[in-house]
Amino acid sequence: MEPSSSSPKLPLIHWGPFWRSLIAPLVIWGLMVGVSLLSHEPGVVCITPMAWLLALYSGVHYVMLLDGPPDRYPLLVPALIGALLGLGQGIIFIVVTATAMPSSTPDDIAKSQLLSLVVVVAGVLVCAALGAFIAWLRLHRFPRKQ
Protein backbone atom coordinates (compact mmCIF):
# COMPACT_ATOMS: atom_id res chain seq x y z
CA MET A 1 0.00 0.00 0.00
CA GLU A 2 1.30 3.42 -0.94
CA PRO A 3 1.49 6.13 1.67
CA SER A 4 -1.06 8.88 1.10
CA SER A 5 0.23 12.24 0.02
CA SER A 6 0.10 15.17 2.39
CA SER A 7 -2.12 17.24 0.07
CA PRO A 8 -5.70 16.18 -0.60
CA LYS A 9 -6.66 15.29 -4.14
CA LEU A 10 -8.19 18.29 -5.87
CA PRO A 11 -11.53 17.83 -7.65
CA LEU A 12 -11.54 18.22 -11.40
CA ILE A 13 -14.45 20.67 -11.37
CA HIS A 14 -15.36 23.12 -8.62
CA TRP A 15 -19.11 23.15 -9.16
CA GLY A 16 -19.97 26.46 -7.48
CA PRO A 17 -17.60 28.58 -9.58
CA PHE A 18 -18.43 26.44 -12.62
CA TRP A 19 -22.15 27.23 -12.54
CA ARG A 20 -21.64 30.89 -11.60
CA SER A 21 -19.22 31.35 -14.49
CA LEU A 22 -21.52 29.65 -16.99
CA ILE A 23 -24.97 30.85 -16.06
CA ALA A 24 -24.35 34.60 -15.67
CA PRO A 25 -23.21 35.31 -19.26
CA LEU A 26 -25.77 32.91 -20.69
CA VAL A 27 -28.57 34.68 -18.82
CA ILE A 28 -27.24 38.08 -19.92
CA TRP A 29 -27.25 37.00 -23.56
CA GLY A 30 -30.66 35.36 -23.25
CA LEU A 31 -32.15 38.48 -21.67
CA MET A 32 -30.63 40.71 -24.34
CA VAL A 33 -32.10 38.57 -27.10
CA GLY A 34 -35.42 38.29 -25.25
CA VAL A 35 -35.75 42.05 -24.85
CA SER A 36 -34.96 42.52 -28.54
CA LEU A 37 -37.64 39.98 -29.42
CA LEU A 38 -40.17 41.89 -27.32
CA SER A 39 -39.14 45.01 -29.25
CA HIS A 40 -39.81 43.12 -32.51
CA GLU A 41 -36.12 43.17 -33.45
CA PRO A 42 -35.15 39.48 -33.73
CA GLY A 43 -32.13 40.37 -35.89
CA VAL A 44 -30.14 41.07 -32.72
CA VAL A 45 -29.55 37.33 -32.50
CA CYS A 46 -27.37 37.69 -35.60
CA ILE A 47 -24.64 39.28 -33.47
CA THR A 48 -24.18 35.97 -31.68
CA PRO A 49 -20.51 35.85 -32.79
CA MET A 50 -19.99 39.05 -30.80
CA ALA A 51 -21.60 37.36 -27.80
CA TRP A 52 -18.88 34.71 -27.96
CA LEU A 53 -16.68 37.27 -26.23
CA LEU A 54 -18.65 36.53 -23.06
CA ALA A 55 -16.48 33.40 -22.86
CA LEU A 56 -13.63 35.70 -21.81
CA TYR A 57 -15.66 36.64 -18.74
CA SER A 58 -16.51 33.01 -18.02
CA GLY A 59 -12.94 31.74 -18.23
CA VAL A 60 -11.39 34.41 -16.05
CA HIS A 61 -14.31 34.39 -13.61
CA TYR A 62 -13.91 30.66 -12.96
CA VAL A 63 -10.19 31.04 -12.26
CA MET A 64 -10.75 34.04 -10.00
CA LEU A 65 -13.44 32.23 -7.99
CA LEU A 66 -11.21 29.27 -7.17
CA ASP A 67 -10.27 29.41 -3.51
CA GLY A 68 -7.21 27.21 -3.61
CA PRO A 69 -4.52 26.35 -6.10
CA PRO A 70 -5.50 25.76 -9.74
CA ASP A 71 -7.01 22.41 -10.70
CA ARG A 72 -4.98 19.49 -12.00
CA TYR A 73 -5.88 20.63 -15.51
CA PRO A 74 -6.34 24.38 -15.02
CA LEU A 75 -7.44 25.14 -18.59
CA LEU A 76 -9.80 22.21 -19.09
CA VAL A 77 -12.70 23.54 -17.02
CA PRO A 78 -12.61 27.10 -18.43
CA ALA A 79 -12.60 25.55 -21.91
CA LEU A 80 -15.55 23.35 -20.94
CA ILE A 81 -17.44 26.36 -19.58
CA GLY A 82 -16.71 28.22 -22.81
CA ALA A 83 -17.89 25.29 -24.92
CA LEU A 84 -21.14 25.03 -22.98
CA LEU A 85 -21.62 28.80 -23.25
CA GLY A 86 -21.13 28.61 -27.02
CA LEU A 87 -23.58 25.72 -27.21
CA GLY A 88 -26.16 27.65 -25.18
CA GLN A 89 -25.77 30.71 -27.38
CA GLY A 90 -26.10 28.49 -30.44
CA ILE A 91 -29.33 27.00 -29.11
CA ILE A 92 -30.68 30.51 -28.51
CA PHE A 93 -29.70 31.36 -32.10
CA ILE A 94 -31.49 28.29 -33.47
CA VAL A 95 -34.67 28.91 -31.48
CA VAL A 96 -34.88 32.58 -32.44
CA THR A 97 -34.08 32.10 -36.12
CA ALA A 98 -36.55 29.21 -36.41
CA THR A 99 -39.41 30.96 -34.64
CA ALA A 100 -39.02 34.70 -35.12
CA MET A 101 -37.33 34.69 -38.53
CA PRO A 102 -38.87 31.74 -40.39
CA SER A 103 -37.75 30.85 -43.90
CA SER A 104 -40.31 30.25 -46.61
CA THR A 105 -38.58 28.47 -49.47
CA PRO A 106 -36.79 25.13 -49.23
CA ASP A 107 -33.56 26.80 -50.37
CA ASP A 108 -33.80 29.39 -47.59
CA ILE A 109 -34.56 26.67 -45.04
CA ALA A 110 -31.45 24.73 -46.08
CA LYS A 111 -29.31 27.88 -45.85
CA SER A 112 -30.78 28.70 -42.43
CA GLN A 113 -30.07 25.20 -41.15
CA LEU A 114 -26.50 25.33 -42.43
CA LEU A 115 -25.97 28.74 -40.86
CA SER A 116 -27.35 27.45 -37.56
CA LEU A 117 -24.99 24.48 -37.64
CA VAL A 118 -22.03 26.75 -38.38
CA VAL A 119 -22.97 29.11 -35.54
CA VAL A 120 -23.28 26.24 -33.05
CA VAL A 121 -20.04 24.48 -34.03
CA ALA A 122 -18.04 27.69 -34.33
CA GLY A 123 -19.51 28.97 -31.06
CA VAL A 124 -18.48 25.85 -29.17
CA LEU A 125 -14.95 25.93 -30.57
CA VAL A 126 -14.35 29.68 -30.32
CA CYS A 127 -15.83 30.02 -26.84
CA ALA A 128 -13.81 27.05 -25.58
CA ALA A 129 -10.63 28.58 -27.00
CA LEU A 130 -11.41 32.02 -25.55
CA GLY A 131 -12.23 30.58 -22.12
CA ALA A 132 -9.01 28.57 -22.01
CA PHE A 133 -6.93 31.47 -23.34
CA ILE A 134 -8.13 33.99 -20.78
CA ALA A 135 -7.73 31.44 -17.97
CA TRP A 136 -4.16 30.79 -19.10
CA LEU A 137 -3.51 34.51 -19.25
CA ARG A 138 -4.87 35.00 -15.74
CA LEU A 139 -2.90 32.07 -14.32
CA HIS A 140 0.44 32.76 -16.00
CA ARG A 141 0.60 36.44 -16.81
CA PHE A 142 -1.29 37.83 -13.84
CA PRO A 143 -0.90 35.28 -11.03
CA ARG A 144 -2.67 35.74 -7.72
CA LYS A 145 -0.81 37.48 -4.98
CA GLN A 146 0.01 35.08 -2.20
HUSUL-V937071 format. One record per backbone hydrogen bond with DSSP energy under -0.5 kcal/mol. NH is the residue of the N-H (numbers start at 1). CO is the residue of the C=O. If there is no record, write none. Layout:
BEGIN
<<NH | CO> <NH | CO>>
END
This chain:
BEGIN
<<15 | 13> <18 | 14> <19 | 15> <20 | 16> <21 | 17> <22 | 18> <23 | 19> <24 | 20> <26 | 22> <27 | 23> <28 | 24> <29 | 25> <30 | 26> <31 | 27> <32 | 28> <33 | 29> <34 | 30> <35 | 31> <36 | 32> <37 | 33> <38 | 34> <39 | 35> <40 | 37> <41 | 36> <44 | 41> <45 | 42> <46 | 43> <47 | 44> <48 | 45> <50 | 47> <51 | 47> <52 | 48> <53 | 50> <54 | 51> <55 | 52> <56 | 53> <57 | 53> <58 | 54> <59 | 55> <60 | 56> <61 | 57> <62 | 58> <63 | 59> <64 | 60> <65 | 61> <66 | 62> <66 | 63> <74 | 71> <76 | 73> <77 | 73> <79 | 75> <80 | 76> <81 | 77> <82 | 78> <83 | 79> <84 | 80> <85 | 81> <86 | 82> <87 | 83> <88 | 84> <89 | 85> <90 | 86> <91 | 87> <92 | 88> <93 | 89> <94 | 90> <95 | 91> <96 | 92> <97 | 93> <98 | 94> <99 | 95> <100 | 96> <101 | 96> <109 | 105> <110 | 106> <111 | 107> <112 | 108> <113 | 109> <114 | 110> <115 | 111> <116 | 112> <117 | 113> <118 | 114> <119 | 115> <120 | 116> <121 | 117> <122 | 118> <123 | 119> <124 | 120> <125 | 121> <126 | 122> <127 | 123> <128 | 124> <129 | 125> <130 | 126> <131 | 127> <132 | 128> <133 | 129> <134 | 130> <135 | 131> <136 | 132> <137 | 133> <138 | 134> <139 | 135> <140 | 136> <141 | 136> <141 | 137> <142 | 137>>
END
